[in-house]
Amino acid sequence: MSSTSAIVWAQPNQAPMLSDALARAGVSIVGAGCADPTRGSETAKSLCCEHFDDLRRVLNAAKPDLVLLADPGGFGDKDLENDMVALQHAHAHEVCVATLEPIPAEATVITGTSWTDALQSGAFAQFVRLVPMVRRSRLIDELMAALESFGPIRSMSMSLLSPSIYGSLGARLFDAMDLFRTLMGIPEIIDAAYTGTSSGSALHQLPGQSLRSLHGVITAHLRLPDGRAGIVQISDQTGRTSLSMNILGSDGHISVHDLGFTRYDRSGTVIDSCEVQADSEIDPSARRLTEQLIQLCSGVAPSRSPVDHASVLAMGHTALLSARTGQGETPETIRRLLLEV
């Protein structure tokens, strides 16, 4: 990994975190830019590397091993066709592209574009990878193995909190929806509420249309067609990453935290447990970021199902829609819209 090179696209305040995470992964930063063109040189100076000012040109012409989009700005939301061509070109030249923010970030803008074709064919998962994702961690690999003998999950609560330097609220929402879909399935109804970062007295704050650049807290109740349900709390406004889950089944429950889980039977007896060996001084998001970039660049990773982008993006946007309307909404409506040709 010592010869692996990367170009990053980031805000200046993300530079120290990226420098540490990539150094632990054995990746050298050879170039940097910023979604805000007036701050690109500041980002590059912080990372002691060459300054780039055109992200699409980087994807089309540069030949690093990795392009890491910590803050992609409007990429994947505005000039959609040319952005897709750039992603396809990078993939064809074996350049790995990873992003801390959902790409695409807005469901309605991609209908009838080449992005829809890529989502339908499953090719999109090869073009760009969201990192860090909880589901792609060693902890969840171990949890999935334990769930094979646990039986159907009746109910689940999940709290996923993280500093915004690792991605916006929309990124953590996508992350949480992907994990929920994997563990319980696609909900029939999502009823969500959003609280932004402003200190105003508005009782019903409204998120925008895009998962990108969204900050604050989202709390959602997700109900499946068979009556099973889950509660999810997500924020990008904490000083350190924190994951906690309580998974309830017919024969007991599993309590999950950042570094492991414990399974109890109905009497409260511990029947299984797991502790992930990791440096507790490193933020869990930073640890996951390093691990997943190593796997992405090396092509060596545990066998995991790909992200169902259409379903997960639909779930995330359904949560935003519910927060705006103040009532439960169905992801299937948005998913059908996403896949319209």
C-alpha positions as YAML, in Angstrom:
chain: A
units: angstrom
residues:
- id: 1
  name: MET
  ca: [0.00, 0.00, 0.00]
- id: 2
  name: SER
  ca: [2.98, 2.35, 0.37]
- id: 3
  name: SER
  ca: [2.92, 3.15, -3.35]
- id: 4
  name: THR
  ca: [-0.80, 3.98, -3.43]
- id: 5
  name: SER
  ca: [-1.51, 7.60, -4.39]
- id: 6
  name: ALA
  ca: [-4.60, 9.72, -3.86]
- id: 7
  name: ILE
  ca: [-6.11, 13.02, -4.89]
- id: 8
  name: VAL
  ca: [-8.61, 14.37, -2.37]
- id: 9
  name: TRP
  ca: [-11.41, 16.89, -2.74]
- id: 10
  name: ALA
  ca: [-12.11, 18.40, 0.66]
- id: 11
  name: GLN
  ca: [-12.75, 21.43, 2.81]
- id: 12
  name: PRO
  ca: [-9.67, 22.74, 4.66]
- id: 13
  name: ASN
  ca: [-11.06, 21.65, 8.06]
- id: 14
  name: GLN
  ca: [-11.17, 18.03, 6.81]
- id: 15
  name: ALA
  ca: [-7.48, 18.00, 5.89]
- id: 16
  name: PRO
  ca: [-6.02, 16.83, 9.24]
- id: 17
  name: MET
  ca: [-8.50, 13.96, 9.49]
- id: 18
  name: LEU
  ca: [-7.88, 12.86, 5.90]
- id: 19
  name: SER
  ca: [-4.13, 13.10, 6.30]
- id: 20
  name: ASP
  ca: [-4.20, 10.82, 9.36]
- id: 21
  name: ALA
  ca: [-6.68, 8.29, 7.90]
- id: 22
  name: LEU
  ca: [-4.84, 7.98, 4.59]
- id: 23
  name: ALA
  ca: [-1.44, 7.76, 6.27]
- id: 24
  name: ARG
  ca: [-2.69, 4.82, 8.36]
- id: 25
  name: ALA
  ca: [-3.90, 3.23, 5.12]
- id: 26
  name: GLY
  ca: [-0.47, 3.66, 3.51]
- id: 27
  name: VAL
  ca: [-1.85, 6.10, 0.93]
- id: 28
  name: SER
  ca: [0.13, 9.19, -0.07]
- id: 29
  name: ILE
  ca: [-1.79, 12.35, -0.98]
- id: 30
  name: VAL
  ca: [-0.39, 13.76, -4.23]
- id: 31
  name: GLY
  ca: [-3.06, 16.36, -4.98]
- id: 32
  name: ALA
  ca: [-6.04, 18.17, -3.52]
- id: 33
  name: GLY
  ca: [-8.83, 20.53, -4.42]
- id: 34
  name: CYS
  ca: [-12.01, 21.92, -2.93]
- id: 35
  name: ALA
  ca: [-15.65, 22.32, -3.93]
- id: 36
  name: ASP
  ca: [-15.18, 25.97, -3.03]
- id: 37
  name: PRO
  ca: [-12.63, 27.11, -5.66]
- id: 38
  name: THR
  ca: [-11.48, 29.98, -3.44]
- id: 39
  name: ARG
  ca: [-10.29, 27.51, -0.80]
- id: 40
  name: GLY
  ca: [-8.70, 24.81, -2.93]
- id: 41
  name: SER
  ca: [-5.17, 26.11, -2.51]
- id: 42
  name: GLU
  ca: [-5.72, 26.25, 1.27]
- id: 43
  name: THR
  ca: [-6.70, 22.56, 1.29]
- id: 44
  name: ALA
  ca: [-3.68, 21.63, -0.85]
- id: 45
  name: LYS
  ca: [-1.34, 23.67, 1.33]
- id: 46
  name: SER
  ca: [-2.67, 21.94, 4.46]
- id: 47
  name: LEU
  ca: [-1.94, 18.57, 2.86]
- id: 48
  name: CYS
  ca: [1.43, 19.64, 1.38]
- id: 49
  name: CYS
  ca: [0.50, 18.56, -2.14]
- id: 50
  name: GLU
  ca: [-0.29, 19.85, -5.62]
- id: 51
  name: HIS
  ca: [-3.42, 21.96, -6.07]
- id: 52
  name: PHE
  ca: [-6.11, 20.89, -8.58]
- id: 53
  name: ASP
  ca: [-9.03, 23.11, -9.50]
- id: 54
  name: ASP
  ca: [-11.24, 20.92, -11.73]
- id: 55
  name: LEU
  ca: [-12.67, 17.72, -10.29]
- id: 56
  name: ARG
  ca: [-14.03, 16.40, -13.57]
- id: 57
  name: ARG
  ca: [-10.61, 16.89, -15.20]
- id: 58
  name: VAL
  ca: [-9.03, 14.95, -12.32]
- id: 59
  name: LEU
  ca: [-11.39, 12.03, -12.95]
- id: 60
  name: ASN
  ca: [-10.90, 12.19, -16.72]
- id: 61
  name: ALA
  ca: [-7.17, 12.81, -16.96]
- id: 62
  name: ALA
  ca: [-5.29, 12.25, -13.70]
- id: 63
  name: LYS
  ca: [-4.04, 8.76, -12.86]
- id: 64
  name: PRO
  ca: [-3.94, 8.38, -9.08]
- id: 65
  name: ASP
  ca: [-4.93, 5.07, -7.51]
- id: 66
  name: LEU
  ca: [-7.68, 6.80, -5.53]
- id: 67
  name: VAL
  ca: [-9.83, 9.90, -5.79]
- id: 68
  name: LEU
  ca: [-11.44, 10.62, -2.41]
- id: 69
  name: LEU
  ca: [-14.32, 13.09, -2.42]
- id: 70
  name: ALA
  ca: [-14.63, 14.26, 1.17]
- id: 71
  name: ASP
  ca: [-16.77, 17.16, -0.07]
- id: 72
  name: PRO
  ca: [-17.87, 16.70, -3.70]
- id: 73
  name: GLY
  ca: [-19.82, 19.97, -3.78]
- id: 74
  name: GLY
  ca: [-22.29, 19.87, -6.69]
- id: 75
  name: PHE
  ca: [-20.70, 16.87, -8.38]
- id: 76
  name: GLY
  ca: [-23.38, 14.32, -9.25]
- id: 77
  name: ASP
  ca: [-26.19, 16.83, -8.76]
- id: 78
  name: LYS
  ca: [-25.84, 19.38, -11.58]
- id: 79
  name: ASP
  ca: [-24.11, 18.39, -14.84]
- id: 80
  name: LEU
  ca: [-25.22, 14.80, -14.49]
- id: 81
  name: GLU
  ca: [-24.27, 13.33, -17.85]
- id: 82
  name: ASN
  ca: [-20.73, 14.71, -17.87]
- id: 83
  name: ASP
  ca: [-20.26, 13.69, -14.24]
- id: 84
  name: MET
  ca: [-21.29, 10.12, -15.08]
- id: 85
  name: VAL
  ca: [-18.87, 10.06, -18.03]
- id: 86
  name: ALA
  ca: [-16.09, 11.16, -15.69]
- id: 87
  name: LEU
  ca: [-16.90, 8.38, -13.21]
- id: 88
  name: GLN
  ca: [-17.01, 5.80, -16.00]
- id: 89
  name: HIS
  ca: [-13.69, 7.05, -17.37]
- id: 90
  name: ALA
  ca: [-12.04, 6.80, -13.93]
- id: 91
  name: HIS
  ca: [-13.38, 3.26, -13.50]
- id: 92
  name: ALA
  ca: [-12.15, 2.23, -16.97]
- id: 93
  name: HIS
  ca: [-8.66, 3.44, -16.02]
- id: 94
  name: GLU
  ca: [-8.75, 1.55, -12.69]
- id: 95
  name: VAL
  ca: [-8.97, 4.69, -10.57]
- id: 96
  name: CYS
  ca: [-10.93, 3.98, -7.39]
- id: 97
  name: VAL
  ca: [-13.41, 6.71, -6.50]
- id: 98
  name: ALA
  ca: [-14.69, 7.01, -2.94]
- id: 99
  name: THR
  ca: [-16.91, 9.65, -1.38]
- id: 100
  name: LEU
  ca: [-17.88, 10.74, 2.12]
- id: 101
  name: GLU
  ca: [-21.14, 12.17, 0.75]
- id: 102
  name: PRO
  ca: [-23.96, 10.37, -1.09]
- id: 103
  name: ILE
  ca: [-23.58, 10.46, -4.87]
- id: 104
  name: PRO
  ca: [-26.16, 11.02, -6.25]
- id: 105
  name: ALA
  ca: [-27.61, 13.06, -3.40]
- id: 106
  name: GLU
  ca: [-31.00, 14.02, -4.83]
- id: 107
  name: ALA
  ca: [-33.43, 11.43, -6.13]
- id: 108
  name: THR
  ca: [-35.56, 13.53, -8.46]
- id: 109
  name: VAL
  ca: [-32.74, 14.99, -10.58]
- id: 110
  name: ILE
  ca: [-31.49, 11.67, -11.97]
- id: 111
  name: THR
  ca: [-34.76, 10.33, -13.40]
- id: 112
  name: GLY
  ca: [-34.35, 9.48, -17.08]
- id: 113
  name: THR
  ca: [-30.58, 10.04, -17.09]
- id: 114
  name: SER
  ca: [-27.65, 7.66, -17.51]
- id: 115
  name: TRP
  ca: [-27.54, 7.47, -13.71]
- id: 116
  name: THR
  ca: [-30.85, 5.59, -13.81]
- id: 117
  name: ASP
  ca: [-29.37, 3.06, -16.25]
- id: 118
  name: ALA
  ca: [-26.35, 2.57, -13.99]
- id: 119
  name: LEU
  ca: [-28.57, 2.05, -10.94]
- id: 120
  name: GLN
  ca: [-30.79, -0.45, -12.73]
- id: 121
  name: SER
  ca: [-27.87, -2.50, -14.06]
- id: 122
  name: GLY
  ca: [-26.00, -2.49, -10.75]
- id: 123
  name: ALA
  ca: [-22.94, -0.97, -12.47]
- id: 124
  name: PHE
  ca: [-23.12, 2.14, -10.33]
- id: 125
  name: ALA
  ca: [-21.68, 0.31, -7.32]
- id: 126
  name: GLN
  ca: [-18.44, -0.10, -9.33]
- id: 127
  name: PHE
  ca: [-18.12, 3.61, -10.14]
- id: 128
  name: VAL
  ca: [-18.11, 5.20, -6.68]
- id: 129
  name: ARG
  ca: [-18.07, 3.89, -3.11]
- id: 130
  name: LEU
  ca: [-19.48, 5.68, -0.06]
- id: 131
  name: VAL
  ca: [-17.10, 5.56, 2.91]
- id: 132
  name: PRO
  ca: [-17.04, 5.06, 5.81]
- id: 133
  name: MET
  ca: [-20.09, 2.80, 6.09]
- id: 134
  name: VAL
  ca: [-21.01, 0.93, 9.26]
- id: 135
  name: ARG
  ca: [-22.25, -2.12, 7.33]
- id: 136
  name: ARG
  ca: [-18.81, -2.61, 5.76]
- id: 137
  name: SER
  ca: [-17.08, -2.84, 9.15]
- id: 138
  name: ARG
  ca: [-15.65, -5.87, 10.94]
- id: 139
  name: LEU
  ca: [-18.21, -5.37, 13.70]
- id: 140
  name: ILE
  ca: [-21.16, -5.86, 11.37]
- id: 141
  name: ASP
  ca: [-19.47, -8.84, 9.70]
- id: 142
  name: GLU
  ca: [-19.39, -10.51, 13.12]
- id: 143
  name: LEU
  ca: [-22.93, -9.40, 13.91]
- id: 144
  name: MET
  ca: [-24.28, -10.84, 10.65]
- id: 145
  name: ALA
  ca: [-22.73, -14.20, 11.54]
- id: 146
  name: ALA
  ca: [-24.39, -14.12, 14.97]
- id: 147
  name: LEU
  ca: [-27.76, -13.22, 13.45]
- id: 148
  name: GLU
  ca: [-27.78, -16.43, 11.41]
- id: 149
  name: SER
  ca: [-28.91, -18.27, 14.56]
- id: 150
  name: PHE
  ca: [-30.88, -15.40, 16.08]
- id: 151
  name: GLY
  ca: [-34.02, -15.62, 13.99]
- id: 152
  name: PRO
  ca: [-36.09, -12.75, 12.55]
- id: 153
  name: ILE
  ca: [-35.53, -9.34, 14.09]
- id: 154
  name: ARG
  ca: [-38.81, -8.16, 15.61]
- id: 155
  name: SER
  ca: [-37.73, -4.63, 16.49]
- id: 156
  name: MET
  ca: [-34.56, -2.58, 16.46]
- id: 157
  name: SER
  ca: [-33.35, 0.78, 17.73]
- id: 158
  name: MET
  ca: [-30.28, 2.36, 16.19]
- id: 159
  name: SER
  ca: [-28.33, 5.49, 17.06]
- id: 160
  name: LEU
  ca: [-25.57, 6.63, 14.68]
- id: 161
  name: LEU
  ca: [-23.83, 9.86, 15.68]
- id: 162
  name: SER
  ca: [-20.71, 11.36, 14.15]
- id: 163
  name: PRO
  ca: [-18.74, 14.61, 13.65]
- id: 164
  name: SER
  ca: [-19.52, 16.36, 10.36]
- id: 165
  name: ILE
  ca: [-15.91, 16.10, 9.13]
- id: 166
  name: TYR
  ca: [-16.71, 12.45, 8.28]
- id: 167
  name: GLY
  ca: [-19.75, 13.41, 6.23]
- id: 168
  name: SER
  ca: [-22.98, 15.36, 6.54]
- id: 169
  name: LEU
  ca: [-26.22, 14.30, 8.19]
- id: 170
  name: GLY
  ca: [-27.30, 13.06, 4.76]
- id: 171
  name: ALA
  ca: [-24.27, 10.76, 4.60]
- id: 172
  name: ARG
  ca: [-25.07, 9.26, 8.00]
- id: 173
  name: LEU
  ca: [-28.73, 8.92, 7.00]
- id: 174
  name: PHE
  ca: [-27.71, 6.96, 3.89]
- id: 175
  name: ASP
  ca: [-25.37, 4.87, 6.07]
- id: 176
  name: ALA
  ca: [-28.09, 4.10, 8.62]
- id: 177
  name: MET
  ca: [-30.72, 3.31, 5.98]
- id: 178
  name: ASP
  ca: [-28.31, 0.87, 4.29]
- id: 179
  name: LEU
  ca: [-27.73, -0.94, 7.58]
- id: 180
  name: PHE
  ca: [-31.44, -1.00, 8.44]
- id: 181
  name: ARG
  ca: [-32.33, -2.40, 5.00]
- id: 182
  name: THR
  ca: [-29.71, -5.11, 5.41]
- id: 183
  name: LEU
  ca: [-30.89, -6.15, 8.88]
- id: 184
  name: MET
  ca: [-34.67, -5.79, 8.55]
- id: 185
  name: GLY
  ca: [-35.63, -5.03, 4.95]
- id: 186
  name: ILE
  ca: [-37.23, -2.10, 3.14]
- id: 187
  name: PRO
  ca: [-39.87, -0.35, 5.26]
- id: 188
  name: GLU
  ca: [-43.37, 0.30, 4.05]
- id: 189
  name: ILE
  ca: [-43.67, 3.62, 5.92]
- id: 190
  name: ILE
  ca: [-41.08, 6.06, 7.27]
- id: 191
  name: ASP
  ca: [-42.18, 8.75, 9.71]
- id: 192
  name: ALA
  ca: [-39.35, 11.19, 10.43]
- id: 193
  name: ALA
  ca: [-38.59, 14.49, 12.10]
- id: 194
  name: TYR
  ca: [-35.67, 16.82, 11.48]
- id: 195
  name: THR
  ca: [-33.96, 19.36, 13.70]
- id: 196
  name: GLY
  ca: [-31.38, 21.63, 12.10]
- id: 197
  name: THR
  ca: [-28.37, 23.32, 13.62]
- id: 198
  name: SER
  ca: [-29.97, 26.75, 14.03]
- id: 199
  name: SER
  ca: [-31.07, 27.82, 17.49]
- id: 200
  name: GLY
  ca: [-34.36, 29.32, 16.27]
- id: 201
  name: SER
  ca: [-37.68, 28.48, 17.87]
- id: 202
  name: ALA
  ca: [-39.28, 26.86, 14.79]
- id: 203
  name: LEU
  ca: [-41.27, 23.81, 15.85]
- id: 204
  name: HIS
  ca: [-41.16, 22.18, 12.42]
- id: 205
  name: GLN
  ca: [-37.81, 22.74, 10.75]
- id: 206
  name: LEU
  ca: [-37.60, 21.57, 7.16]
- id: 207
  name: PRO
  ca: [-34.70, 19.80, 5.43]
- id: 208
  name: GLY
  ca: [-33.90, 20.51, 1.80]
- id: 209
  name: GLN
  ca: [-34.39, 18.18, -1.15]
- id: 210
  name: SER
  ca: [-30.82, 16.89, -1.15]
- id: 211
  name: LEU
  ca: [-28.95, 14.61, 1.25]
- id: 212
  name: ARG
  ca: [-25.84, 16.72, 0.56]
- id: 213
  name: SER
  ca: [-24.93, 19.60, 2.91]
- id: 214
  name: LEU
  ca: [-27.64, 18.59, 5.40]
- id: 215
  name: HIS
  ca: [-26.75, 19.00, 9.08]
- id: 216
  name: GLY
  ca: [-28.52, 18.42, 12.37]
- id: 217
  name: VAL
  ca: [-30.55, 15.50, 13.72]
- id: 218
  name: ILE
  ca: [-33.07, 13.13, 12.14]
- id: 219
  name: THR
  ca: [-35.22, 10.76, 14.17]
- id: 220
  name: ALA
  ca: [-37.33, 8.24, 12.25]
- id: 221
  name: HIS
  ca: [-39.77, 5.41, 12.88]
- id: 222
  name: LEU
  ca: [-39.66, 2.75, 10.14]
- id: 223
  name: ARG
  ca: [-42.50, 0.23, 9.84]
- id: 224
  name: LEU
  ca: [-42.35, -2.89, 7.69]
- id: 225
  name: PRO
  ca: [-45.38, -4.45, 5.96]
- id: 226
  name: ASP
  ca: [-45.51, -7.34, 8.46]
- id: 227
  name: GLY
  ca: [-45.71, -5.03, 11.49]
- id: 228
  name: ARG
  ca: [-42.05, -5.20, 12.53]
- id: 229
  name: ALA
  ca: [-40.48, -1.82, 13.12]
- id: 230
  name: GLY
  ca: [-37.39, 0.13, 14.04]
- id: 231
  name: ILE
  ca: [-36.37, 3.52, 15.40]
- id: 232
  name: VAL
  ca: [-33.35, 5.35, 14.01]
- id: 233
  name: GLN
  ca: [-31.60, 8.44, 15.37]
- id: 234
  name: ILE
  ca: [-28.88, 10.09, 13.26]
- id: 235
  name: SER
  ca: [-26.73, 13.19, 13.77]
- id: 236
  name: ASP
  ca: [-23.57, 14.76, 12.36]
- id: 237
  name: GLN
  ca: [-23.24, 17.17, 15.28]
- id: 238
  name: THR
  ca: [-21.34, 15.17, 17.89]
- id: 239
  name: GLY
  ca: [-17.68, 15.42, 18.86]
- id: 240
  name: ARG
  ca: [-17.03, 11.69, 18.41]
- id: 241
  name: THR
  ca: [-18.64, 8.85, 16.49]
- id: 242
  name: SER
  ca: [-21.00, 6.65, 18.46]
- id: 243
  name: LEU
  ca: [-22.96, 3.60, 17.28]
- id: 244
  name: SER
  ca: [-25.47, 1.78, 19.47]
- id: 245
  name: MET
  ca: [-28.19, -0.73, 18.61]
- id: 246
  name: ASN
  ca: [-30.65, -2.89, 20.48]
- id: 247
  name: ILE
  ca: [-31.93, -5.80, 18.38]
- id: 248
  name: LEU
  ca: [-34.97, -7.69, 19.71]
- id: 249
  name: GLY
  ca: [-35.97, -11.22, 18.67]
- id: 250
  name: SER
  ca: [-38.28, -13.93, 19.93]
- id: 251
  name: ASP
  ca: [-35.55, -15.64, 21.98]
- id: 252
  name: GLY
  ca: [-33.66, -12.65, 23.36]
- id: 253
  name: HIS
  ca: [-31.84, -9.51, 22.33]
- id: 254
  name: ILE
  ca: [-28.48, -8.25, 21.12]
- id: 255
  name: SER
  ca: [-26.88, -5.07, 22.42]
- id: 256
  name: VAL
  ca: [-24.39, -3.49, 19.98]
- id: 257
  name: HIS
  ca: [-21.81, -0.76, 20.52]
- id: 258
  name: ASP
  ca: [-18.82, 0.57, 18.57]
- id: 259
  name: LEU
  ca: [-16.42, -2.15, 19.63]
- id: 260
  name: GLY
  ca: [-18.62, -5.20, 19.98]
- id: 261
  name: PHE
  ca: [-21.92, -6.77, 20.92]
- id: 262
  name: THR
  ca: [-23.48, -9.04, 23.53]
- id: 263
  name: ARG
  ca: [-26.30, -11.49, 22.90]
- id: 264
  name: TYR
  ca: [-28.68, -12.39, 25.75]
- id: 265
  name: ASP
  ca: [-31.37, -15.04, 25.95]
- id: 266
  name: ARG
  ca: [-34.83, -14.39, 27.43]
- id: 267
  name: SER
  ca: [-33.57, -14.99, 30.95]
- id: 268
  name: GLY
  ca: [-30.75, -12.45, 30.59]
- id: 269
  name: THR
  ca: [-27.98, -15.00, 30.29]
- id: 270
  name: VAL
  ca: [-25.12, -14.06, 27.96]
- id: 271
  name: ILE
  ca: [-24.96, -16.66, 25.17]
- id: 272
  name: ASP
  ca: [-22.65, -14.91, 22.72]
- id: 273
  name: SER
  ca: [-20.40, -11.87, 22.60]
- id: 274
  name: CYS
  ca: [-17.82, -10.20, 20.39]
- id: 275
  name: GLU
  ca: [-15.17, -7.56, 21.00]
- id: 276
  name: VAL
  ca: [-13.43, -5.93, 18.02]
- id: 277
  name: GLN
  ca: [-9.77, -5.24, 18.70]
- id: 278
  name: ALA
  ca: [-9.13, -1.59, 17.87]
- id: 279
  name: ASP
  ca: [-7.34, 1.49, 19.16]
- id: 280
  name: SER
  ca: [-9.95, 3.22, 21.30]
- id: 281
  name: GLU
  ca: [-8.13, 6.54, 20.86]
- id: 282
  name: ILE
  ca: [-9.01, 6.60, 17.15]
- id: 283
  name: ASP
  ca: [-12.52, 7.79, 16.27]
- id: 284
  name: PRO
  ca: [-14.59, 4.83, 14.99]
- id: 285
  name: SER
  ca: [-15.40, 6.70, 11.76]
- id: 286
  name: ALA
  ca: [-11.69, 7.32, 11.15]
- id: 287
  name: ARG
  ca: [-10.96, 3.66, 11.80]
- id: 288
  name: ARG
  ca: [-13.69, 2.53, 9.40]
- id: 289
  name: LEU
  ca: [-12.50, 5.02, 6.80]
- id: 290
  name: THR
  ca: [-8.95, 3.68, 6.89]
- id: 291
  name: GLU
  ca: [-10.04, 0.04, 6.77]
- id: 292
  name: GLN
  ca: [-12.43, 0.57, 3.88]
- id: 293
  name: LEU
  ca: [-9.97, 2.58, 1.80]
- id: 294
  name: ILE
  ca: [-7.40, -0.19, 2.23]
- id: 295
  name: GLN
  ca: [-9.96, -2.73, 1.04]
- id: 296
  name: LEU
  ca: [-11.06, -0.55, -1.87]
- id: 297
  name: CYS
  ca: [-7.54, 0.14, -3.14]
- id: 298
  name: SER
  ca: [-6.29, -3.42, -2.65]
- id: 299
  name: GLY
  ca: [-9.41, -5.09, -4.00]
- id: 300
  name: VAL
  ca: [-9.27, -7.47, -1.02]
- id: 301
  name: ALA
  ca: [-12.33, -7.36, 1.23]
- id: 302
  name: PRO
  ca: [-14.77, -9.73, 2.94]
- id: 303
  name: SER
  ca: [-17.65, -10.87, 0.75]
- id: 304
  name: ARG
  ca: [-20.53, -8.46, 1.31]
- id: 305
  name: SER
  ca: [-23.68, -7.71, -0.65]
- id: 306
  name: PRO
  ca: [-23.48, -4.48, -2.69]
- id: 307
  name: VAL
  ca: [-25.37, -1.38, -1.66]
- id: 308
  name: ASP
  ca: [-28.86, -1.27, -3.15]
- id: 309
  name: HIS
  ca: [-28.47, 2.39, -4.10]
- id: 310
  name: ALA
  ca: [-31.98, 2.84, -5.45]
- id: 311
  name: SER
  ca: [-33.66, 1.46, -2.33]
- id: 312
  name: VAL
  ca: [-31.33, 3.16, 0.17]
- id: 313
  name: LEU
  ca: [-31.48, 6.52, -1.60]
- id: 314
  name: ALA
  ca: [-35.27, 6.21, -1.71]
- id: 315
  name: MET
  ca: [-35.37, 5.49, 2.02]
- id: 316
  name: GLY
  ca: [-33.21, 8.52, 2.78]
- id: 317
  name: HIS
  ca: [-35.35, 10.82, 0.65]
- id: 318
  name: THR
  ca: [-38.51, 9.40, 2.15]
- id: 319
  name: ALA
  ca: [-37.24, 10.45, 5.57]
- id: 320
  name: LEU
  ca: [-36.66, 13.99, 4.26]
- id: 321
  name: LEU
  ca: [-40.10, 14.05, 2.63]
- id: 322
  name: SER
  ca: [-41.75, 12.86, 5.84]
- id: 323
  name: ALA
  ca: [-39.97, 15.58, 7.82]
- id: 324
  name: ARG
  ca: [-41.37, 18.15, 5.38]
- id: 325
  name: THR
  ca: [-44.96, 16.83, 5.27]
- id: 326
  name: GLY
  ca: [-45.17, 15.88, 8.94]
- id: 327
  name: GLN
  ca: [-46.61, 12.46, 8.16]
- id: 328
  name: GLY
  ca: [-45.46, 8.97, 7.24]
- id: 329
  name: GLU
  ca: [-44.33, 8.45, 3.64]
- id: 330
  name: THR
  ca: [-43.55, 5.36, 1.56]
- id: 331
  name: PRO
  ca: [-40.11, 4.70, 0.00]
- id: 332
  name: GLU
  ca: [-41.60, 2.68, -2.86]
- id: 333
  name: THR
  ca: [-42.99, 5.83, -4.50]
- id: 334
  name: ILE
  ca: [-39.55, 7.45, -4.67]
- id: 335
  name: ARG
  ca: [-37.84, 4.19, -5.65]
- id: 336
  name: ARG
  ca: [-40.15, 3.83, -8.68]
- id: 337
  name: LEU
  ca: [-39.38, 7.45, -9.62]
- id: 338
  name: LEU
  ca: [-35.64, 6.77, -9.34]
- id: 339
  name: LEU
  ca: [-35.79, 3.85, -11.77]
- id: 340
  name: GLU
  ca: [-37.97, 5.52, -14.41]
- id: 341
  name: VAL
  ca: [-36.19, 5.59, -17.75]
...
